[in-house]
Amino acid sequence: MEWQSVAFSSGPTGPAERQRAESGIDAAYTAAGLAPPEYVVWVPSPARGAIAAALIAGHGDVLRQSRPKRAERLDAAVEAVRPLLDVVAAGMSVRDAVRTHPWESARAFASSELGPRQWARAWGETGGRLWSQVDDLVSRVRGAVGELAGENRGTVALLRGSTLDAVLGQHDAPWLALFDSLGHLDTAGAGRPGTALSAMAQVARAAGWWWPYERVAIVSERPVDLHRDEPGRLHRADGPALAYTDGFALHAWRGMPMPAGFIESLTDLSPARIDAEANAEQRRVMLEIYGYDRYLAETGAKPVHRDETGVLWRIDLRGDEPILMVEVVNSTPEPDGTHRTYHLRVPPGTRTAREGVAWTFGLAETDYSPSKQT
């Protein structure tokens, strides 16, 4: 799917991509009835873009005086962006004209053309398939931008608010996928806002987030690294799951945010270290990496229920809900004739092994009656 590739593309953007993005930005301004921006300022990440937006809005003193725990990092980012903006007054934000109004017009036209039922179906078959993954990624980026301010709530809100002024570029892919499927990206006339959508699609295919102002457009590069697991969650064991050239990055394990370096530090795991971890999410990651079966064996855990389907185990965790696992044996032998044992995570309220196995098939315990074990 093209728009999935757009949403999750990574790699440094070269001159050809910049030229393509800038051409699309000019077209978006023109479609909105505006003169193209006099200057296009490229920044290495959405974090730098948000800082630039805060500076343009006149919040430079707030950024300098907040003195968060990561003050040096924030100060460095501010000073890196400031010279780029000293050359010209950016003017007012034109995001509403460039993105909001064409978007609303396109949605109104498409929903009127299709009707509620077909509109919902079209969304479900296109952008809806991308939405949750992209929306989660966008939320994580916004949260990480805010965290540059440490514990200063006012500055956190300021930086996060600056991200809301951005056009999302590649992360507008879900909606662009919908309009593309309807043929609205390349069609104009008859009330269709195709020119504006086509321009935004061009930028999305070539760049990350961007902030449009009367005289200046601030445009972010795409990430240089992006790693996800099979369900599409941010995930990486040996470095940042999302990274930009300026060091702005997100670390995650199966979608859960992790501190930088945490996963790499887990080279000497033991049940004692796992039990001593106070952070519940990090403890669950440690358990997954260590291995539930190994933890059960080394801690002398006792099963809470056993029947013909398997064995139900319970791991009680301090300050967290218990972890329940069903141990099952695959009836199909491996090439060497052995039978592989699996430990399947089941809901904390599971009472019997049979109930747990049934849950893995999406069934109630009373409805689970396999004619053959597999």
C-alpha positions as semicolon CSV with decimal commas, in nm:
position;residue;x (nm);y (nm);z (nm)
1;M;0,000;0,000;0,000
2;E;0,160;0,324;-0,117
3;W;0,036;0,541;0,168
4;Q;0,157;0,297;0,430
5;S;0,503;0,329;0,278
6;V;0,470;0,707;0,282
7;A;0,363;0,714;0,648
8;F;0,648;0,495;0,767
9;S;0,922;0,589;0,524
10;S;1,261;0,679;0,665
11;G;1,597;0,783;0,534
12;P;1,766;1,117;0,482
13;T;1,592;1,332;0,223
14;G;1,816;1,438;-0,062
15;P;1,794;1,745;-0,286
16;A;1,540;1,581;-0,516
17;E;1,304;1,518;-0,227
18;R;1,349;1,871;-0,096
19;Q;1,279;2,017;-0,437
20;R;0,966;1,802;-0,466
21;A;0,848;1,906;-0,120
22;E;0,910;2,276;-0,182
23;S;0,724;2,258;-0,513
24;G;0,430;2,100;-0,333
25;I;0,437;2,369;-0,063
26;D;0,428;2,642;-0,329
27;A;0,132;2,467;-0,492
28;A;-0,050;2,439;-0,157
29;Y;-0,010;2,813;-0,093
30;T;-0,124;2,894;-0,447
31;A;-0,430;2,669;-0,414
32;A;-0,518;2,859;-0,095
33;G;-0,498;3,191;-0,280
34;L;-0,169;3,289;-0,113
35;A;0,168;3,390;-0,246
36;P;0,422;3,109;-0,202
37;P;0,655;3,150;0,098
38;E;0,965;3,361;0,041
39;Y;1,177;3,123;0,245
40;V;1,166;2,750;0,313
41;V;1,362;2,661;0,627
42;W;1,452;2,292;0,666
43;V;1,493;2,148;1,015
44;P;1,617;1,797;1,102
45;S;1,317;1,687;1,312
46;P;0,964;1,775;1,426
47;A;1,120;1,877;1,759
48;R;1,321;2,152;1,591
49;G;1,012;2,249;1,392
50;A;0,806;2,285;1,709
51;I;1,080;2,496;1,869
52;A;1,091;2,716;1,559
53;A;0,713;2,756;1,578
54;A;0,741;2,856;1,946
55;L;1,006;3,114;1,859
56;I;0,795;3,256;1,578
57;A;0,506;3,287;1,823
58;G;0,728;3,497;2,049
59;H;0,798;3,242;2,322
60;G;1,178;3,250;2,308
61;D;1,213;3,393;2,659
62;V;0,989;3,119;2,800
63;L;1,200;2,850;2,638
64;R;1,523;3,001;2,770
65;Q;1,397;3,059;3,123
66;S;1,220;2,727;3,182
67;R;1,548;2,552;3,278
68;P;1,420;2,194;3,262
69;K;1,628;1,892;3,355
70;R;1,726;1,868;2,991
71;A;1,793;2,241;2,965
72;E;2,117;2,199;2,774
73;R;1,948;1,990;2,507
74;L;1,657;2,233;2,473
75;D;1,885;2,538;2,476
76;A;2,101;2,385;2,204
77;A;1,796;2,319;1,990
78;V;1,670;2,675;2,039
79;E;2,003;2,825;1,943
80;A;2,030;2,599;1,638
81;V;1,694;2,717;1,507
82;R;1,714;3,086;1,597
83;P;1,962;3,199;1,324
84;L;1,739;3,043;1,060
85;L;1,454;3,272;1,163
86;D;1,651;3,593;1,208
87;V;1,661;3,658;0,835
88;V;1,293;3,741;0,796
89;A;0,972;3,794;0,991
90;A;0,768;3,479;0,937
91;G;0,428;3,641;0,964
92;M;0,110;3,473;1,080
93;S;0,037;3,102;1,054
94;V;-0,159;3,015;0,741
95;R;-0,227;2,654;0,837
96;D;-0,603;2,702;0,828
97;A;-0,592;2,833;0,470
98;V;-0,336;2,580;0,348
99;R;-0,454;2,266;0,524
100;T;-0,766;2,298;0,743
101;H;-1,007;2,458;0,497
102;P;-0,915;2,238;0,196
103;W;-0,934;1,931;0,423
104;E;-1,278;2,025;0,553
105;S;-1,399;2,100;0,202
106;A;-1,267;1,766;0,075
107;R;-1,433;1,574;0,359
108;A;-1,763;1,752;0,308
109;F;-1,756;1,688;-0,067
110;A;-1,663;1,321;-0,030
111;S;-1,916;1,246;0,244
112;S;-2,191;1,418;0,046
113;E;-2,093;1,230;-0,270
114;L;-2,079;0,890;-0,100
115;G;-2,337;0,913;0,177
116;P;-2,268;0,812;0,539
117;R;-2,258;0,437;0,483
118;Q;-2,027;0,437;0,181
119;W;-1,812;0,708;0,341
120;A;-1,755;0,489;0,646
121;R;-1,681;0,188;0,427
122;A;-1,434;0,379;0,210
123;W;-1,254;0,506;0,519
124;G;-1,240;0,159;0,673
125;E;-1,086;0,011;0,358
126;T;-0,821;0,283;0,317
127;G;-0,716;0,536;0,579
128;G;-0,883;0,352;0,863
129;R;-0,631;0,069;0,828
130;L;-0,348;0,314;0,890
131;W;-0,509;0,546;1,139
132;S;-0,437;0,376;1,472
133;Q;-0,070;0,313;1,393
134;V;-0,007;0,661;1,254
135;D;-0,209;0,835;1,526
136;D;-0,012;0,650;1,794
137;L;0,317;0,750;1,630
138;V;0,209;1,114;1,605
139;S;0,100;1,115;1,970
140;R;0,434;0,968;2,075
141;V;0,626;1,233;1,880
142;R;0,417;1,512;2,034
143;G;0,473;1,371;2,381
144;A;0,849;1,344;2,327
145;V;0,867;1,702;2,199
146;G;0,694;1,816;2,518
147;E;0,937;1,612;2,729
148;L;1,222;1,833;2,606
149;A;1,095;2,075;2,869
150;G;1,141;1,825;3,152
151;E;0,898;1,884;3,437
152;N;0,810;2,244;3,353
153;R;0,441;2,200;3,274
154;G;0,399;2,537;3,110
155;T;0,682;2,478;2,866
156;V;0,567;2,120;2,804
157;A;0,225;2,255;2,704
158;L;0,389;2,525;2,492
159;L;0,600;2,279;2,293
160;R;0,317;2,029;2,251
161;G;0,091;2,312;2,139
162;S;0,347;2,408;1,876
163;T;0,321;2,060;1,726
164;L;-0,054;2,115;1,679
165;D;0,025;2,401;1,439
166;A;0,199;2,162;1,199
167;V;0,075;2,005;0,879
168;L;0,175;1,644;0,933
169;G;0,332;1,572;0,596
170;Q;0,397;1,198;0,567
171;H;0,176;1,138;0,872
172;D;-0,127;1,279;0,692
173;A;-0,115;0,952;0,497
174;P;-0,441;0,801;0,635
175;W;-0,661;1,082;0,504
176;L;-0,464;1,114;0,181
177;A;-0,510;0,739;0,126
178;L;-0,885;0,786;0,146
179;F;-0,894;1,081;-0,094
180;D;-0,656;0,903;-0,330
181;S;-0,884;0,599;-0,343
182;L;-1,174;0,828;-0,436
183;G;-0,975;0,990;-0,715
184;H;-0,982;1,331;-0,547
185;L;-0,610;1,402;-0,537
186;D;-0,573;1,474;-0,907
187;T;-0,912;1,615;-0,997
188;A;-1,022;1,976;-0,978
189;G;-1,336;2,159;-1,078
190;A;-1,698;2,077;-0,998
191;G;-1,636;2,173;-0,637
192;R;-1,354;1,921;-0,591
193;P;-1,058;2,053;-0,385
194;G;-0,822;1,834;-0,585
195;T;-0,548;2,091;-0,644
196;A;-0,495;2,159;-0,273
197;L;-0,505;1,788;-0,186
198;S;-0,264;1,703;-0,464
199;A;-0,021;1,964;-0,333
200;M;-0,038;1,827;0,022
201;A;0,007;1,475;-0,112
202;Q;0,320;1,585;-0,295
203;V;0,470;1,726;0,025
204;A;0,368;1,414;0,219
205;R;0,551;1,191;-0,026
206;A;0,870;1,392;0,017
207;A;0,890;1,535;0,372
208;G;0,785;1,520;0,733
209;W;0,588;1,775;0,935
210;W;0,576;2,136;0,817
211;W;0,462;2,470;0,956
212;P;0,323;2,723;0,702
213;Y;0,349;3,097;0,771
214;E;0,285;3,400;0,552
215;R;0,648;3,444;0,448
216;V;0,821;3,129;0,574
217;A;0,756;2,755;0,569
218;I;0,936;2,542;0,829
219;V;0,980;2,186;0,699
220;S;1,106;1,881;0,886
221;E;1,309;1,597;0,746
222;R;1,178;1,245;0,771
223;P;1,334;1,007;1,027
224;V;1,656;0,829;0,945
225;D;1,551;0,520;1,143
226;L;1,210;0,368;1,199
227;H;1,159;0,019;1,342
228;R;0,826;-0,152;1,411
229;D;0,712;-0,500;1,508
230;E;0,467;-0,711;1,305
231;P;0,153;-0,543;1,446
232;G;0,306;-0,207;1,349
233;R;0,408;-0,085;1,695
234;L;0,733;0,103;1,754
235;H;0,985;-0,160;1,858
236;R;1,360;-0,203;1,873
237;A;1,590;-0,390;2,107
238;D;1,925;-0,234;2,015
239;G;1,862;0,138;1,977
240;P;1,594;0,400;1,913
241;A;1,281;0,282;1,734
242;L;1,242;0,627;1,575
243;A;1,538;0,859;1,519
244;Y;1,620;1,185;1,343
245;T;1,958;1,328;1,250
246;D;1,960;1,582;1,536
247;G;1,933;1,311;1,802
248;F;1,560;1,347;1,863
249;A;1,445;0,987;1,912
250;L;1,187;0,754;2,060
251;H;1,277;0,426;2,229
252;A;1,009;0,158;2,253
253;W;0,952;-0,210;2,311
254;R;0,640;-0,350;2,144
255;G;0,486;-0,004;2,149
256;M;0,571;0,075;2,512
257;P;0,789;0,385;2,560
258;M;1,125;0,302;2,716
259;P;1,409;0,519;2,846
260;A;1,708;0,551;2,616
261;G;1,953;0,268;2,676
262;F;1,715;0,065;2,892
263;I;1,678;-0,232;2,657
264;E;2,050;-0,242;2,583
265;S;2,122;-0,252;2,957
266;L;1,937;-0,580;3,009
267;T;2,238;-0,806;2,958
268;D;2,255;-0,941;3,313
269;L;1,890;-1,007;3,386
270;S;1,793;-1,226;3,677
271;P;1,469;-1,291;3,865
272;A;1,602;-1,074;4,148
273;R;1,666;-0,778;3,917
274;I;1,325;-0,820;3,758
275;D;1,152;-0,830;4,096
276;A;1,342;-0,521;4,211
277;E;1,230;-0,307;3,915
278;A;0,976;-0,051;4,041
279;N;0,840;0,053;3,700
280;A;0,564;-0,193;3,606
281;E;0,595;-0,147;3,229
282;Q;0,970;-0,189;3,234
283;R;0,935;-0,497;3,454
284;R;0,698;-0,654;3,200
285;V;0,952;-0,590;2,924
286;M;1,224;-0,748;3,137
287;L;1,006;-1,055;3,188
288;E;0,939;-1,087;2,817
289;I;1,309;-1,061;2,732
290;Y;1,414;-1,299;3,011
291;G;1,150;-1,552;2,913
292;Y;0,838;-1,642;3,108
293;D;0,923;-2,012;3,109
294;R;1,273;-1,944;3,242
295;Y;1,139;-1,710;3,511
296;L;0,882;-1,967;3,620
297;A;1,145;-2,238;3,644
298;E;1,404;-2,032;3,830
299;T;1,162;-1,884;4,084
300;G;1,005;-2,219;4,171
301;A;0,659;-2,097;4,075
302;K;0,368;-2,333;4,133
303;P;0,085;-2,391;3,883
304;V;-0,258;-2,270;3,988
305;H;-0,453;-2,509;3,766
306;R;-0,391;-2,807;3,544
307;D;-0,619;-2,997;3,305
308;E;-0,605;-3,182;2,973
309;T;-0,550;-2,856;2,778
310;G;-0,244;-2,736;2,965
311;V;-0,112;-2,575;3,283
312;L;-0,212;-2,232;3,417
313;W;0,069;-2,036;3,586
314;R;0,047;-1,712;3,781
315;I;0,322;-1,453;3,838
316;D;0,240;-1,200;4,110
317;L;0,407;-0,865;4,055
318;R;0,453;-0,589;4,310
319;G;0,237;-0,287;4,229
320;D;0,096;-0,443;3,912
321;E;-0,169;-0,688;3,801
322;P;-0,061;-1,054;3,798
323;I;0,061;-1,220;3,483
324;L;-0,117;-1,544;3,395
325;M;0,029;-1,784;3,142
326;V;-0,105;-2,106;2,996
327;E;0,157;-2,368;2,922
328;V;0,057;-2,581;2,623
329;V;0,238;-2,851;2,426
330;N;0,220;-2,851;2,048
331;S;0,092;-3,192;1,938
332;T;0,274;-3,159;1,605
333;P;0,631;-3,285;1,654
334;E;0,938;-3,086;1,556
335;P;1,174;-3,233;1,291
336;D;1,374;-3,400;1,570
337;G;1,062;-3,567;1,710
338;T;1,028;-3,347;2,018
339;H;0,716;-3,148;2,102
340;R;0,755;-2,776;2,156
341;T;0,614;-2,613;2,470
342;Y;0,455;-2,266;2,451
343;H;0,359;-2,019;2,722
344;L;0,062;-1,806;2,618
345;R;-0,027;-1,484;2,802
346;V;-0,394;-1,479;2,909
347;P;-0,611;-1,224;3,098
348;P;-0,544;-1,176;3,472
349;G;-0,888;-1,306;3,566
350;T;-0,840;-1,646;3,401
351;R;-0,931;-1,928;3,641
352;T;-0,851;-2,250;3,452
353;A;-0,610;-2,365;3,184
354;R;-0,902;-2,454;2,961
355;E;-1,047;-2,105;2,995
356;G;-0,710;-1,958;2,902
357;V;-0,667;-2,177;2,594
358;A;-1,023;-2,098;2,486
359;W;-0,950;-1,726;2,520
360;T;-0,657;-1,755;2,278
361;F;-0,909;-1,875;2,017
362;G;-1,156;-1,598;2,100
363;L;-1,396;-1,841;2,267
364;A;-1,561;-1,881;2,605
365;E;-1,454;-2,186;2,806
366;T;-1,794;-2,351;2,755
367;D;-1,763;-2,311;2,376
368;Y;-1,416;-2,461;2,350
369;S;-1,434;-2,826;2,251
370;P;-1,171;-2,904;1,986
371;S;-1,216;-3,228;1,798
372;K;-0,838;-3,251;1,753
373;Q;-0,553;-3,093;1,941
374;T;-0,314;-2,890;1,726
